[in-house]
Amino acid sequence: MVTISVYPPAEYRVVPIQGAGEEIRFERLLPKQSIMITYVYTSPLDVNKINTYVMSDEGMAQRVNVLLNRQWSKWLLLFAWYFLFVGFVTTAYLLYVYIRPLIITA
């Protein structure tokens, strides 16, 4: 069993395919319109049986694979990049201070 959610709301129907499962069929979509389909499936259904193909009767259609990533706030990213930069500059300076005398005396 699969629970499906479509955003933005659009008219669709789930059509059974003989021997292959089911497909979600949208009757009408606008050109360049993007839709998001979310689904929850139970354990007898494998993930390789979902998103098997994308097609359109009137033209090009493509599937966009999405990986879930945590979105960090901008201030936290700025804070992290700042300390990364400070750490890099400090390490470079310390290497310069401790390696320079060895090069000069050699």
Buried (B, 14 or more C-beta within 10 A) or exposed (E): EBEEEBEEEBEBEEEEEEEEEEEBEBEEBEEEEEEEBEEEBEEEEEEEEEEEEEEEEEEEEEEEEEEEEEEEEEEEEEEEEEEEEEEEEEEEEEEEEEEEEEEEEE
